Amino acid sequence: MKQKKDITIVGGGLVGALLAIYFAKRGHKVKVFERRPDPRKTSVYAGRSINLALSDRGWKALRDAGLEQEIKRIALPMYHRGIHQPSGEYVRQPYGQPGQAIYSVSRGGLNIALLNAADAFDNVELFFNRKCVEVDFQTTEVKFLDSSSNEVVVKSDYIFGADGAFSGVRGEMMKTDRFNYQQEYISHGYKELNIPAGPDGQFLLENNALHIWPRKDYMLIALPNLDGTFTCTLFFPFEGEYSFATLTDAYTARKFFQENFSDALALIPDFENQWQQNPVSSLCIIRCYPWVRNQTALIGDAAHAIVPFYGQGMNSGFEDVEVLFQLLDSQSNWDKALDEYQKLRKPDADAIADLAMRNFIEMRDLTADPKFLLQKKIEARIQQKYPDLWTPLYSMVTFSHIRYSEALKLGKIHDQIMESIMNRPDIHSIWESEEIENEIITKLKAIKA
């Protein structure tokens, strides 16, 4: 990467801003174009943010950019799931080994921090209210419209589409020959609510946990914020007996919450106002290929948007950036590096899309199931005693840098083993025995062989 390039990044969100920093640190000239207003000057996330969960993959990318310590100042560790059972019981389910945590961070706060870091470089220019309307993949030119509908054409050496799930760059790629695209909306949407802080900014729920109210077909979650508040998200069907279609007003919604999430409702004094003001938003999975057309590449959600239930959307996008630069830093042929990038990351993008839907079912349906909770205890015990042989799927995805595709493959092997273990009629009385340990390890070695 000794030869300095002119880089156009379409999208100034999380991945686009981090990508700009990576390029800027290597001396390239970077222009970032974002279709929304500057979030440092206006609130563009109000009512629809979904707090983010930073985990090891995201932290590594931030560390390599020199931003880890700065971002840790705006993040809160969450060491376990806090399960609010229908019975009223509160159960803690650790995410990993002692000391391991995922971190709650505000999307808006993180975006602002990354934009400020990018803006600090003399070789970075940021442009807002610039909508991508056309890309010429032959001349490497992008046409933008500003807030007054004036056209601006920008030519560069390389273009990177980091403009999210509804990417304008990808939209232009879809007009080209042999471009594969699949879009799937899931049956659930979401609405955001907020639990305010208590007196003197105190947290009204345990602050080092990701709170979940699992209710089979739907769930409520809550993530802590630095100011003592909690960002809550209701994941709920669009249609059906219990759905956004039937909760037609704030009165009906309050009655439903009183029956299903009474402890959370008690902490939201302005529930009716929030319910009426905050929008219902949809959730979409996007798969496409190829990600590269000549000197233009897609990255992050523009290449592989997923649902948020594994907390890996941002983390996988940050890992895209890190993997891309491992390839760019290791060779002088950028076109070859971009081709390797898409071939390497595509299987992992497909895998994390599948894993995210799998974790939705786990969070919504299984975290309140005593049998499932026992299985997690068994897996954690096996990992502690045989760390070189057994790592639970969640830990592979969240606390390691094992490729998502490899984690999914190993997770399916673990599923086979644990299904037979949990079907034992005596499992509740002997789950801590050497007999169970030996059976699991023997089955694992046999399958891997």
N, C-alpha and C positions, 0 to 999 in steps of 0.2 A: 504493500500500500504506500510505497514511497512517492509515486506520482499522485499529486493532489487533484481531486475531482470537484466538479460542481454537482451538488446533490440537491434534488428537489424532493421534499417529503410532503406528501399530501396527508394531512391529519396531524393535529397538534394535541392529541389525547395522550394517554399514558405511554403507549408504545412509540408513537411518533416522537414525543419529546425525548424519551430515553434514546431512541435511535439517533436523534440529532446530536445528543451529547457524545455518543460513541464516535460518530463521524468527526465531530468538532475536536475531540481530544486527539485525533490523528491528523489534524491540520487541514481537513477538507472544508470547502466553502459550502455552507448549508443554508437552504431556504425552506422554512416550514410554513405551510398554508393550511389554515384551519377554517372550516365553514361556519363555526359558531363564533360568538363574541369572545373576547379575552376573559377567561374565568377569573382572572386577577382583578377585573374591574366590574364584573357583573355576575350574579348567581345563575349559572347555566345548569346546575344539577338539582335544583330545589324539587323535592317531592318524588324523585325517581332515581336515586343514586345507587341503591344497594351497596352497603359498605363492603369493602374488599377484605380478603384474608390473605395476607402476604405469607408465603411459606418459603422453604429453602431454595427453590428454583428462582423465585423472584429476588430473594436476598442476594444470591450469588451474582445475578446480573447487576444489581445495584452496587454491590461490593466492587465489582470490576470497573464500575463507572466512578468509584470513589464517593458514593452517596449513602452508603449503609448507615453510618452514624447519624447523618442528618435526618434520614427518614425514620430511624428508630425513635427520634424525639417526638414524632407525631403518630406513633403506633403503640397499641396496647397488646401485650401477650395474652393469648387465650390457651390455657393448658388442657382444657377438657370441654366436652359438651356438657351443658347443664340441662338435663332432660326433665321437663315439667310434665309428669304423667297425668292422664285424665283423672286419676284418683286424688291428685293433689300432692303426691309424693315427688320429691326432688332427688334425682339420681345424677351423680357425676360419672362421666365416662371419659377416661383419659384419652387424649389423641395419640399419644405415643409413650415413649419411655419417660421416666421422671426428668423434668427440666425441658422437655420438648414442647414447643408451642407454635401455633399459628398466630398471626398478628392482625388485629383489627385496625384498619386505616380508612380514613375518609377518601373516597374517590376524588372529590374536589380538592381536598387538602394535598393529596399526593400529586395530582395534576399540576397544581400551582407550584409545588416545590420543584417538580421536574422542569416546568417551563422557566422558572427563575434560574435554575442551574444551567439550562440551555442558553438563556438570554445573557448570561454572564460571559459567554464566549464572544470575542470580536468577530469570529468567522461564522456566526449564526444570525440569521434574520428571521423574525417571526411576523407573520401576517395573519390577521383574523378577519372574519366576515368574507372569506374567499371560498366560493363554491366551485369545485371541480366540475366542469361541464364537458370537457373533451380531452382525450389523450391521443397523440399521434405517436404510435409505437415505432415508426420508421425514423422520424426526426427527433424523437425524445423531447417532445414539446407538450406542455399542458396548458389548456385554456381555462381561466378562472373568471368568474363574475364576482365583482365586489358588491358592497351593500347598495350601491346606486345602479347596479346592473351594467356597469362598465366592464368591458372585456380586457383581460390581461393575459398575455401569452408568455410563458416562461420556458426557456430552453435550457437544458442541462445535460450532463454526461449520463446521469442515472436518475431514475424516478422510483420512489418507494411509496406504494399505496399503504398507508397506515391509518386509513380513514374509516375503520370500524365495520360493523356488520352490514351496513348499507352503503358500502364503499362505492364512490364514484369511479375510482380507477378500475375496480373489478367490473363495474357496470360497462365500462368501455371495453374491457377484455372479453366480456360476454358476446360482443359483436364480432369477435375474431373467429377464425376457423378452428374447429376441434377443441373448443373450450368446454369443459364439463362443469356443470353447476347443479347443485341440489340444495333446496331450501325447505326446511321443515319447521312448522310452528307446533309446539307441544300444546296439549289440551289445557294447561294451566297458565295463568297470568299472575301478576303480582301487584300489590299496592303497598306503599311504604307508609309507616306510622312512626311516631317518635315518643319515647318515654322521657320526660324531662328529668333534670337532676333534682335531687332533694335539697334540703337546707344546706347552705355552705357548699354547694356543688357536690354533695355526696351521691354515690351510686345507690339506686334503689333496688338493684339486683347485684348478684355477685359479679364483680367487674373483670375477672380473669377467666371468663367462660363465654362460649358461644351458646346462647340459650335457644332451646328448641322445644316447641309444644307440638309433638307429633300426634296427628289425629287421622291416620290411615290415608284418606283421600286428599288431605290438605294439611298444611302446617304453618305455624308462625315461628319466626326466628328473631333473635335480637342480638345485636353486636354492640359492644361498649364504645363510647367515644371519650376523648380526653377531658371534655368538659362535664363529665358525669352523666350525660344523656345516653340513651340507647337508640340506635336505629333499628326499627322493627320492620320486617317484611312478611306480609301474608301471601303465601303461595296457594292459589285457590283455583278451582276449575272455572272456566268461562261459562260452562253450561251444566245443567243437571239440577238435582234437588237442592244441593247445597253448592252454590256457585255465585259468581258475580252477577249472573242474570237474575238470581232470586233475591239477593241482598240489594234491593232497589233503592233504599234510602237509609239514612243514618240511624233511624229508629230501629229498623229491621236488623241492621248491622250490629247495633249495640246489644239487642236481644240475643243474637247469635253468639257474640263474644262473651256475653254473660254466661251462656250455657257451655261454651267450649274453652274460653281463655279468660276466665273470671279474674285470675290473679294478675294477668297482664293488663286487662281492662281497668282494673283498680288503679293502675299507675299512669293512665292516660286521661288527665282531667278534661282535655278539650277534644275528646274522641270524635264527637259529631262533626266538629269543624274540620278536623284532619281528614275524616272519611269523605267528606264532601269535596274538599279542595284537592286532595292528592289523586292523581290519575291512576287508572288501571293500565298496566303495560303488558305487552306480550313477550314471550320468550321463544327464541329462534335458534335452530342449529343450521349452520351453513357449511357445506363441503364443496370444494371446487378444485380444479386442476386443469392446466398447469398454473403455477403461481408466477411464472416468469414469461414475459414476452419481450424479446430482444434485451434492451437495457432497462426494462421496467419490471419491478417485482412487488408482490403483495406480501404483507407481514401482519401478524397479530390477527385480530378479528376479521380483517379484510380477507384473509386467507382461510380462516377456520373459526367462525363464531360458534360458541358452545353455550349451553345453559350453565347457570352459576353454582350448581349444587356440589361441586367438588372444590370450589374456591380456586379453580385453576385457570380461569380465562385470562386474567392479567398475568399470572405466573407463567403460563405457556407462551404468552406474547413476549414477555421479557426474556424467556429462554430462547425464543426465535432470534432475538437480537444477539444474544450471547453466542449461539451456534453460528449465526451468519458471520460474526466477526472472527470467530475461530477459523473459519474458512477463508475469509478475506485477508486475515493477518498472515496466513500460512502460505499464500501463493500470490503471484503477480497478475494472474489471469482472472479478472473479476467475472467475466462471463462464465467461465468454468466453475468458479466458486458459487455463483448464483444458481447454476444448474444443480450442483451438489447439494446446496441448501434446500431446494425444493424436494429433491429426491429423499433426502435424509429426514426432513421434518414432516412430510405428508403422512407417513404411517403413524407417527406419533400424534399428529393432529386428529386423525380418525380415531385413534385409541382413546384419547382424552375426551372426545365427544361421547363415545360409548360409556366411558367410566363416569362421566358427569351424570348421565341419565341413570346409571346403576346406583349412584350415590343418592340421587333423589328418592328412589324407592327405599333405600336404607334409612335415610333421615326421616321420611314421611311415615313409613310403615313399620320399620323394624326396631327403631331405637326405643320403643316402648314395650318391646317383646322380651320377656324374661329369658327365653331360650336364646335369643340373639345376644343379649347382654352376657350370658354365660359363655357363649362362644367367643366373644371378644376377650373375656377373662382368660380363657384357655389359650387363645392365640398370643396374648400378651405374655403369659407365663412361659410358653414355648420359646418365644422370641428372647426372653430374658435368659433362659437356660441354654438356648442353642442359637445365638445371634448370627452365626455363620451359615446356618441352614434354613432359618425361617424368619422372614420379615413380612408382617401383615401387609396386605395390599394398600391400605391407607398410608402406612408409613413409607412404602415404596414410592407412592405418588407424591406425598407431602414432605417427607423428611429425607429424601435421597435425590440423586440425579440419575437414577436408572431411567432409561428411556420409557416413555409412557407405553409404547407398544410392547416392550419386554415386561413391564409391570402387569399389563393386562393379561399377557400370556401366563405369567407365574400365578396371577390371581385366580385364573381358571383352574390351575392345578390345585391350589389351596382349597378352592370350592369343592372339588371332588373329594378331597381328604376329609374336610370338616363335615361334609354332608353325612358321610358314613359314621363319623365320630358322634355327631349330635343325634343320630338316629338310635344310638344305643339306649335301651330302656333304663340303664342304671347310671347314665352319665351325670346326673345331679349329685350322686353320692360318691363317685370315684373320679371326678374331673381333675382333681389335684394329684392323682396317683401316678406312679412310675409306669403302670400299665398303659395309661392313656398317652403319656409321653412317648413311650417306646413304639406304640402303634402309629402315632402320627409320624415320627421320624422314619420308621420302617417304610410306611406308605410313600412318604416324600422321596426317599432314596430310590424306591422301586419305580416310581413314575418318572423321575428325572433320568434314571438309567435307560 
